[in-house]
Amino acid sequence: MKKTVKTEIQEERPEYWVRGALTGFGFEVMKRNPSFTRVFHTSDKDQAKKVLEDFKKFGKTEFEPVLKWTPQYLRLSEKHYAPVYLVRNEYELYKIALDVVKNRHEEGWFHFDSETNYDEITEKEIEAISNSKLKEQAIKMRLRFLDEKKSIKENLDTKKYLDYALENNDGKAAWQFMRERQGYEYESYQLNAFSNDNL
């Protein structure tokens, strides 16, 4: 049995709500139960709103989803070139993401440090310093330590998507991993509606 991986921060939400799909394809009716589950996926925004009302009232819908996807392009911003992929639906996006993440993993792109480069200075130690300039320096060192510790934790939290994607050949987890690392050097991307003008 596969492990489940949470793909969003758990936050206060109503039982049902509509959002634009994280893949950029259409709209999703989501349910909180207690993690977030997609219960309906459609390319029609008005239909998504009607379906939302059905789920709020009855917990189900009789609508059949409209699945008329607008093709998109995914442009990666790598060091020496910017490959572009035509993506016709979210399943193609997941397949591309899995291939990209696997290749980058094999090439040694990803590093996950578990220890900070700074020594921890405790608040008690700072309080014991009488020299004001030294105390100020110690406070700055503690803040650097805490910032780096937080960054390491966030980085390791992101690693679970990579591990899950590789262990289970899971394109959805691979796409989530790419989304989490959007701010890393050479790992940004653009996912936009396709037209000849913007390629």
C-alpha positions as CSV (number, residue, x, y, z in Angstrom):
1,M,0.0,0.0,0.0
2,K,1.4,3.4,-1.0
3,K,2.1,6.1,1.6
4,T,0.2,9.3,1.1
5,V,2.1,12.6,0.8
6,K,0.4,15.8,1.8
7,T,0.7,18.3,-1.1
8,E,-0.4,21.5,0.7
9,I,0.1,23.2,4.1
10,Q,-2.9,22.3,6.2
11,E,-4.7,25.5,7.0
12,E,-8.2,26.6,7.9
13,R,-10.6,25.9,5.0
14,P,-14.3,25.4,4.6
15,E,-15.4,21.8,4.0
16,Y,-15.6,22.4,0.2
17,W,-14.1,25.1,-2.0
18,V,-13.0,25.8,-5.6
19,R,-9.5,26.7,-6.7
20,G,-7.5,26.9,-9.9
21,A,-5.7,23.6,-10.4
22,L,-2.1,23.7,-9.3
23,T,-1.1,22.2,-12.6
24,G,-2.7,25.2,-14.4
25,F,-5.3,22.9,-16.0
26,G,-8.8,23.9,-15.1
27,F,-10.5,24.2,-11.8
28,E,-10.8,21.8,-8.8
29,V,-13.5,21.4,-6.2
30,M,-11.6,20.4,-3.1
31,K,-12.7,18.7,0.1
32,R,-11.1,19.0,3.6
33,N,-11.2,15.5,5.1
34,P,-8.8,16.1,7.0
35,S,-6.2,16.4,4.3
36,F,-7.1,18.1,1.0
37,T,-8.8,15.9,-1.6
38,R,-9.9,16.8,-5.1
39,V,-13.5,15.6,-5.6
40,F,-14.1,17.2,-9.0
41,H,-12.0,18.5,-11.9
42,T,-13.3,20.5,-14.8
43,S,-12.0,22.9,-17.4
44,D,-15.2,25.1,-17.0
45,K,-15.1,27.7,-14.2
46,D,-18.9,28.2,-14.1
47,Q,-19.4,24.4,-13.9
48,A,-16.9,24.3,-11.0
49,K,-19.0,26.9,-9.1
50,K,-22.2,24.9,-9.7
51,V,-20.6,21.7,-8.6
52,L,-19.3,23.4,-5.5
53,E,-22.9,24.3,-4.5
54,D,-24.0,20.6,-5.1
55,F,-21.3,19.3,-2.8
56,K,-22.1,21.9,-0.1
57,K,-25.8,20.9,-0.2
58,F,-25.7,17.2,-1.0
59,G,-22.1,16.0,-0.7
60,K,-22.1,14.9,-4.3
61,T,-23.0,16.1,-7.9
62,E,-24.7,14.7,-11.0
63,F,-22.5,16.8,-13.3
64,E,-20.1,15.2,-15.7
65,P,-16.9,17.2,-15.9
66,V,-16.1,19.3,-19.0
67,L,-12.6,18.3,-20.1
68,K,-11.6,20.7,-22.8
69,W,-8.0,21.6,-21.9
70,T,-6.1,24.5,-23.4
71,P,-2.6,23.3,-24.2
72,Q,0.2,24.9,-22.2
73,Y,3.9,25.1,-22.4
74,L,6.4,24.4,-19.7
75,R,9.7,26.2,-20.0
76,L,12.6,25.3,-17.7
77,S,15.3,27.7,-16.8
78,E,18.4,25.5,-16.6
79,K,22.0,26.6,-16.6
80,H,23.0,26.2,-20.2
81,Y,19.6,26.1,-22.0
82,A,15.9,26.5,-21.5
83,P,14.0,23.3,-22.7
84,V,10.4,23.8,-23.6
85,Y,7.7,21.1,-23.4
86,L,4.2,21.2,-24.9
87,V,1.7,20.0,-22.2
88,R,-1.8,19.0,-23.3
89,N,-3.2,17.8,-19.9
90,E,-2.1,17.4,-16.3
91,Y,-1.1,13.8,-16.9
92,E,1.5,14.8,-19.5
93,L,2.7,17.4,-17.0
94,Y,3.2,14.8,-14.3
95,K,5.1,12.5,-16.8
96,I,7.4,15.4,-17.8
97,A,8.0,16.4,-14.2
98,L,8.9,12.8,-13.3
99,D,11.4,12.6,-16.2
100,V,12.9,16.0,-15.3
101,V,13.3,15.2,-11.6
102,K,14.7,11.7,-12.3
103,N,17.3,13.2,-14.7
104,R,18.3,15.9,-12.3
105,H,18.6,13.4,-9.5
106,E,20.9,11.2,-11.5
107,E,23.0,14.2,-12.5
108,G,23.4,15.1,-8.8
109,W,21.4,18.4,-8.7
110,F,19.9,18.0,-5.3
111,H,21.8,18.4,-2.0
112,F,20.1,18.3,1.5
113,D,22.3,19.5,4.3
114,S,21.2,18.3,7.8
115,E,23.6,20.5,9.9
116,T,24.1,24.2,10.1
117,N,27.5,25.8,9.5
118,Y,27.0,28.0,12.6
119,D,27.5,27.1,16.2
120,E,24.5,27.6,18.4
121,I,24.6,30.5,20.9
122,T,21.9,30.2,23.5
123,E,19.9,33.1,24.8
124,K,21.3,32.3,28.3
125,E,24.8,32.7,26.9
126,I,23.9,36.0,25.3
127,E,22.5,37.3,28.5
128,A,25.7,36.6,30.3
129,I,27.8,38.8,27.9
130,S,28.4,42.2,29.5
131,N,30.1,44.0,26.6
132,S,27.4,45.6,24.4
133,K,29.2,45.2,21.1
134,L,30.0,41.5,21.8
135,K,26.4,41.0,22.8
136,E,25.2,42.6,19.6
137,Q,27.5,40.3,17.6
138,A,26.3,37.3,19.5
139,I,22.6,38.2,18.8
140,K,23.4,38.4,15.1
141,M,25.1,35.0,15.2
142,R,22.1,33.4,16.9
143,L,19.8,34.9,14.3
144,R,22.0,33.5,11.5
145,F,22.0,30.1,13.2
146,L,18.2,30.1,13.6
147,D,17.7,31.2,9.9
148,E,19.9,28.5,8.6
149,K,18.3,25.9,10.9
150,K,14.9,26.9,9.5
151,S,16.1,26.7,5.9
152,I,17.6,23.2,6.5
153,K,14.3,22.0,7.9
154,E,12.3,23.4,5.0
155,N,14.8,21.8,2.6
156,L,14.4,18.4,4.3
157,D,10.6,18.7,4.3
158,T,10.8,19.2,0.5
159,K,12.9,16.1,0.1
160,K,9.9,13.9,1.0
161,Y,8.4,14.7,-2.4
162,L,11.6,13.7,-4.1
163,D,11.8,10.4,-2.2
164,Y,8.2,9.6,-2.9
165,A,8.4,10.4,-6.6
166,L,11.5,8.2,-7.1
167,E,10.3,5.3,-5.0
168,N,6.9,5.2,-6.6
169,N,7.4,6.6,-10.1
170,D,4.9,9.3,-9.0
171,G,4.7,12.2,-11.4
172,K,2.4,14.2,-9.1
173,A,4.9,14.1,-6.3
174,A,7.7,15.1,-8.8
175,W,5.6,18.1,-9.9
176,Q,5.1,19.1,-6.2
177,F,8.9,18.8,-5.7
178,M,9.5,21.1,-8.7
179,R,6.9,23.6,-7.3
180,E,8.6,23.6,-3.9
181,R,12.0,24.3,-5.5
182,Q,10.9,27.0,-7.8
183,G,13.1,29.6,-6.1
184,Y,16.4,27.5,-6.4
185,E,19.0,28.5,-8.9
186,Y,18.4,26.9,-12.4
187,E,15.2,25.3,-11.1
188,S,12.6,27.9,-11.9
189,Y,10.1,27.4,-14.7
190,Q,7.2,29.0,-16.5
191,L,3.9,27.2,-17.1
192,N,1.7,29.2,-19.5
193,A,-1.1,28.9,-22.0
194,F,0.3,27.9,-25.4
195,S,0.4,30.2,-28.3
196,N,2.8,30.7,-31.2
197,D,3.4,34.3,-29.9
198,N,5.0,33.3,-26.5
199,L,7.3,30.6,-27.6
